Amino acid sequence: MRIFHIHADRFEALDRLPDTLPEQGFLWVGSGRREFEVHRADLQAGLQRWTGTPGLVDLHVSDLLNPQLPSHFEDTSWYDLLVFRRLAAGAGSQTLFVGEENGTASTARQALAAIDTSPVGFAVFDRVLVTVHPADCLVRDYFAHRLTQHSMESDPRGTTRLPASPADLMLRMVNHMVDSYLELRRLLTRQLTTLQGELLGNNSRFHDWQVLLQSRETLHMLEDTCEDQRSAVQEWIDALDEWPAETDLLAQRERELLRVRSRDVLEHIERVLSHVRRLEQSAEAAVQMHFSALGHRTNDIMRTLTVLTAIFLPLNLITGIFGMNFDWIPLLHQRDGFWFAVGLMVCIALGLGGFFWRKRYLGTHQRPR
């Protein structure tokens, strides 16, 4: 568990939970899910001292500890709770992606199923922000390092980048998690391109249907996750509009900045959702094109077999006639009868072959313009 005090131009890490809330600024308490479970009693006691409220309700504590909870938003009389599922490459995805770069595409395609959507929880009080992260989540350390750098900048413009409230910091983290989808988007696009190339290959037979089904299920899961994210952020925006009106100009400006950041996060989620849907449509189109191409090749094969049958049909008729058991058949007892019949069959075969060739029933012959 890491504790930070953020105030105007200062960002500092604290060794332990303070006994009282600092006079200015706000506290950020960030912990992993396991750490939160172990130290939740101390944190609850600290929240009661700092805010004068009962702290987190038991149901919300359970939500923060639940790794399967979808993105959602809830508000209470003394704090707001936002659970936001991140979109990131799971363990092993980057290794598989490097494998594809080296040419082992069959192994790299498995990365489509390794998408991590673990939830990150935010409890937003007036002057306290509590965040609960998965064990491998780097968002907390990233923002701790970034805000430390901002607080050390000599340029006054750098200190203004520090968040002014717990809600501001929460929106920055959410926006960062949404923007991190750009790296995942590159991975997904590359894997789907590989699958589409194999689906539409002229001289290859596609056998990885299980991988394709997993890819489609992954895209459906991402779409559902993005829709939950959008609903959660939209509910946060609606709750933000219902906050009591501020009379102080500085507070009004901060409130407006929160609205701007919230709409910006919502717009980014919409872009991610649109891209996921485009990938879904692209995958569906590739499957349809694969079956269309397969049907076209089947039609070509059947057309060729039909033409060959049509060519050999009159030849079979001739051989059938001369094979009838009669004493007298024209040309049967003549010396040149056999060669005459063979020549007739060759002429008929060549004539029918040329006719079908001109009709473009055989080969890839193109009619002259």
C-alpha positions in Angstrom: 0.0 0.0 0.0 1.3 3.4 -1.0 0.1 6.7 0.5 0.6 10.1 -1.2 -0.2 13.7 -0.3 -1.0 16.0 -3.2 -1.3 19.7 -2.7 -0.9 22.5 -5.3 2.8 22.3 -6.1 3.8 19.4 -3.9 3.5 15.7 -4.3 5.0 13.6 -1.5 4.9 9.9 -0.4 4.0 9.1 3.2 5.4 6.2 5.2 2.1 5.3 6.8 -1.5 6.3 7.1 -1.6 9.8 8.8 -3.6 10.3 11.9 -5.4 13.3 10.6 -6.1 14.7 7.1 -3.7 17.4 5.9 -5.1 20.9 6.1 -4.7 21.4 2.3 -4.7 19.1 -0.7 -5.9 15.5 -0.6 -4.6 12.0 0.1 -4.2 9.2 -2.5 -4.1 5.7 -1.1 -3.2 3.1 -3.8 -2.9 -0.6 -3.1 -3.1 -4.0 -4.8 -6.1 -6.1 -4.3 -4.4 -8.4 -1.9 -2.9 -5.5 0.1 -6.3 -3.9 0.3 -7.8 -7.1 1.7 -5.1 -7.4 4.4 -5.1 -3.8 5.5 -8.8 -2.8 4.9 -9.4 -2.5 8.7 -6.6 0.1 9.1 -7.8 1.9 5.9 -11.4 1.9 7.1 -10.3 3.4 10.5 -8.3 6.0 8.6 -11.3 6.9 6.4 -13.5 7.3 9.4 -10.9 9.7 11.0 -10.3 11.7 7.9 -13.8 12.1 6.5 -16.0 11.7 9.6 -18.0 9.0 7.8 -18.4 5.3 8.3 -15.9 4.8 5.4 -16.5 2.2 2.7 -19.7 0.1 3.0 -19.2 -3.6 3.1 -20.8 -4.2 -0.3 -18.4 -1.8 -2.0 -15.5 -3.5 -0.2 -16.6 -6.7 -1.7 -16.8 -5.1 -5.1 -13.3 -3.7 -4.8 -12.0 -7.2 -4.0 -14.0 -9.0 -6.8 -11.7 -9.6 -9.8 -14.7 -10.5 -12.0 -16.8 -7.4 -11.5 -17.8 -5.4 -14.6 -17.3 -1.7 -15.0 -19.9 0.2 -13.2 -20.5 3.4 -11.1 -22.3 3.9 -7.8 -22.7 6.9 -5.6 -23.4 7.3 -1.9 -23.9 10.3 0.4 -20.2 10.6 1.2 -18.3 9.1 -1.7 -18.5 7.8 -5.3 -17.4 4.3 -6.4 -16.2 3.6 -9.9 -15.0 0.2 -11.0 -13.3 0.3 -14.4 -12.0 -2.7 -16.3 -8.7 -2.1 -18.1 -7.8 -3.3 -21.5 -4.3 -4.6 -21.7 -2.2 -7.5 -23.1 -2.2 -10.4 -20.7 0.8 -12.4 -19.5 2.6 -13.9 -22.4 1.0 -11.7 -25.1 4.1 -9.6 -25.7 6.2 -12.8 -26.0 3.9 -14.2 -28.5 3.8 -10.9 -30.4 7.6 -10.9 -30.6 7.4 -14.5 -31.9 5.2 -13.2 -34.7 7.7 -10.5 -35.5 10.3 -13.4 -36.0 8.0 -15.2 -38.3 6.3 -17.8 -36.0 2.8 -16.6 -36.8 1.1 -19.9 -35.7 2.3 -19.3 -32.2 1.6 -15.6 -32.1 -2.0 -16.1 -33.1 -2.6 -17.5 -29.6 -2.1 -13.9 -28.2 -5.6 -13.0 -29.2 -7.0 -15.1 -26.3 -4.5 -13.5 -23.8 -6.3 -10.2 -23.2 -6.4 -9.0 -19.6 -9.5 -7.0 -18.5 -8.9 -6.9 -14.7 -10.9 -4.3 -12.9 -9.5 -1.2 -11.1 -11.5 0.3 -8.3 -11.8 4.0 -7.3 -13.4 5.3 -4.2 -13.6 9.1 -4.6 -14.2 11.1 -1.4 -14.0 14.9 -1.1 -10.4 14.9 -0.1 -9.4 11.2 -0.3 -8.9 8.9 -3.2 -8.7 5.1 -2.6 -7.6 3.0 -5.6 -7.5 -0.8 -5.7 -5.4 -2.3 -8.5 -4.6 -5.9 -9.8 -1.3 -7.3 -8.8 0.4 -6.7 -12.1 -1.2 -3.3 -12.8 1.4 -0.5 -13.4 -1.0 2.4 -13.4 -0.3 3.3 -9.7 3.5 3.3 -10.1 3.3 5.1 -13.4 1.3 8.0 -11.9 3.4 8.1 -8.8 6.5 8.5 -10.9 4.8 11.0 -13.3 3.4 13.2 -10.5 6.7 13.2 -8.7 8.4 14.5 -11.9 5.7 17.2 -12.2 6.2 18.4 -8.7 10.0 18.7 -9.2 9.7 20.8 -12.4 10.9 24.4 -12.1 8.6 25.7 -14.7 5.4 26.9 -13.0 3.4 25.3 -15.8 4.6 21.9 -14.7 3.1 22.2 -11.2 -0.4 23.1 -12.6 -0.4 19.6 -14.1 -0.9 18.1 -10.6 -4.5 17.0 -10.0 -6.5 19.4 -8.1 -8.9 16.9 -6.5 -9.4 13.1 -6.1 -11.9 13.1 -8.9 -9.3 14.8 -11.2 -6.7 12.1 -10.4 -9.3 9.4 -10.9 -10.2 10.7 -14.4 -6.5 10.9 -15.4 -6.0 7.3 -14.4 -9.1 6.1 -16.3 -8.0 8.1 -19.3 -4.6 6.5 -19.2 -6.1 3.0 -19.0 -8.3 3.8 -22.1 -5.3 5.2 -24.0 -3.2 2.1 -23.2 -5.6 0.2 -25.6 -3.6 1.7 -28.4 -0.8 -0.8 -27.8 -3.3 -3.6 -27.6 -5.0 -2.4 -30.8 -1.8 -2.9 -32.7 -1.4 -6.4 -31.3 -5.0 -7.3 -32.2 -4.9 -5.8 -35.6 -1.7 -7.7 -36.5 -3.1 -11.1 -35.3 -6.4 -10.6 -37.2 -4.4 -9.7 -40.3 -2.5 -12.9 -40.0 -5.7 -14.9 -39.6 -7.3 -13.1 -42.6 -4.3 -13.8 -44.7 -4.6 -17.5 -44.1 -8.3 -17.5 -44.6 -8.0 -15.9 -48.0 -4.9 -17.7 -49.1 -5.3 -19.2 -52.6 -3.0 -22.2 -52.1 -3.5 -22.9 -48.4 -6.1 -24.7 -46.4 -7.3 -23.1 -43.2 -7.3 -25.4 -40.2 -7.1 -23.1 -37.1 -10.9 -22.7 -36.7 -10.5 -23.0 -32.9 -8.1 -20.0 -32.9 -10.6 -18.0 -35.1 -13.5 -18.8 -32.7 -11.4 -17.7 -29.8 -10.5 -14.5 -31.6 -14.2 -13.7 -32.3 -15.1 -14.5 -28.6 -12.3 -12.1 -27.5 -13.6 -9.3 -29.7 -17.1 -9.9 -28.4 -15.7 -9.8 -24.8 -13.9 -6.5 -25.6 -17.0 -5.0 -27.0 -19.0 -5.9 -23.9 -16.2 -4.5 -21.7 -16.1 -1.2 -23.6 -19.9 -0.8 -23.4 -19.7 -1.3 -19.6 -16.9 1.3 -19.5 -19.0 3.7 -21.5 -22.1 3.2 -19.2 -20.0 3.7 -16.1 -18.4 6.9 -17.3 -21.7 8.2 -18.5 -23.3 7.6 -15.1 -20.3 9.4 -13.5 -21.0 12.4 -15.8 -24.7 12.4 -14.9 -23.8 12.3 -11.2 -21.3 15.1 -11.7 -24.0 17.3 -13.2 -26.1 16.7 -10.1 -23.4 17.9 -7.6 -24.4 21.0 -5.7 -23.6 24.3 -7.5 -20.4 26.0 -6.5 -20.4 29.7 -5.7 -16.6 30.1 -5.7 -15.1 30.9 -9.1 -12.1 28.6 -8.6 -14.4 25.7 -7.6 -16.6 26.4 -10.6 -13.5 26.2 -12.9 -12.4 23.0 -11.3 -15.9 21.5 -11.8 -15.9 22.5 -15.4 -12.4 20.9 -15.9 -13.8 17.7 -14.4 -16.7 17.8 -17.0 -14.2 18.4 -19.8 -12.0 15.5 -18.7 -15.0 13.2 -18.2 -16.3 14.0 -21.7 -12.8 13.4 -23.1 -12.6 10.0 -21.4 -16.0 9.1 -22.8 -14.9 10.1 -26.3 -11.8 7.9 -26.0 -14.0 5.0 -24.9 -16.2 5.6 -27.9 -13.2 5.5 -30.2 -12.0 2.2 -28.7 -15.5 0.7 -29.0 -15.7 1.8 -32.6 -12.3 0.2 -33.4 -13.3 -3.1 -31.7 -16.5 -3.2 -33.7 -14.5 -2.6 -36.9 -12.3 -5.5 -36.0 -15.4 -7.6 -35.5 -16.8 -6.6 -38.8 -13.4 -7.3 -40.5 -13.3 -10.8 -38.9 -16.8 -11.5 -40.0 -16.1 -10.2 -43.5 -13.0 -12.4 -43.8 -15.0 -15.5 -42.8 -17.7 -14.7 -45.4 -15.1 -14.0 -48.1 -13.3 -17.3 -47.2 -16.5 -19.3 -47.7 -17.3 -17.3 -50.9 -13.9 -18.1 -52.3 -14.3 -21.7 -51.2 -17.6 -21.9 -53.0 -16.1 -20.2 -56.1 -13.3 -22.8 -56.2 -15.8 -25.6 -55.8 -17.8 -24.2 -58.7 -14.7 -24.1 -60.8 -14.0 -27.7 -60.0 -17.5 -28.8 -60.7 -17.5 -26.9 -64.0 -14.3 -28.6 -65.1 -15.7 -32.0 -64.2 -18.9 -31.2 -66.0 -17.1 -30.1 -69.2 -14.9 -33.3 -69.1 -18.1 -35.4 -68.7 -19.7 -33.5 -71.7 -16.6 -34.2 -73.8 -16.4 -37.9 -73.0 -20.1 -38.5 -73.3 -20.3 -38.8 -77.1 -17.1 -40.8 -77.1 -18.7 -43.3 -74.7 -21.7 -43.3 -77.0 -19.6 -44.2 -80.0 -17.7 -47.0 -78.2 -21.1 -48.3 -76.9 -22.5 -48.5 -80.4 -19.5 -50.3 -81.8 -19.5 -52.6 -78.8 -23.0 -53.9 -79.4 -23.3 -57.6 -80.1 -24.6 -57.6 -83.7 -23.3 -59.5 -86.7 -23.5 -56.5 -89.0 -22.4 -53.0 -88.0 -21.1 -50.5 -90.5 -17.2 -50.2 -90.5 -17.0 -53.2 -88.1 -15.5 -55.6 -90.6 -13.5 -53.1 -92.6 -9.8 -52.7 -92.3 -9.9 -48.9 -91.7 -13.0 -49.0 -89.5 -11.1 -48.8 -86.2 -8.9 -45.9 -87.3 -12.0 -44.1 -88.7 -13.8 -44.5 -85.3 -10.7 -43.3 -83.4 -10.3 -40.3 -85.7 -14.0 -39.4 -85.3 -13.8 -39.5 -81.5 -10.6 -37.4 -81.6 -12.3 -34.8 -83.8 -15.4 -34.7 -81.6 -13.3 -34.4 -78.4 -11.2 -31.6 -80.0 -14.3 -29.8 -81.3 -16.1 -29.9 -78.0 -12.9 -28.9 -76.1 -12.4 -25.9 -78.4 -16.1 -25.0 -78.0 -15.9 -25.0 -74.2 -12.6 -23.2 -74.3 -14.2 -20.4 -76.3 -17.0 -20.3 -73.9 -14.4 -19.9 -71.1 -15.6 -23.1 -69.4 -12.0 -24.4 -69.3 -8.9 -22.7 -68.0 -8.5 -19.0 -67.6 -8.9 -18.1 -71.3 -10.1 -14.5 -71.7 -12.4 -13.5 -74.5 -10.7 -11.1 -76.8 -11.9 -7.5 -76.8 
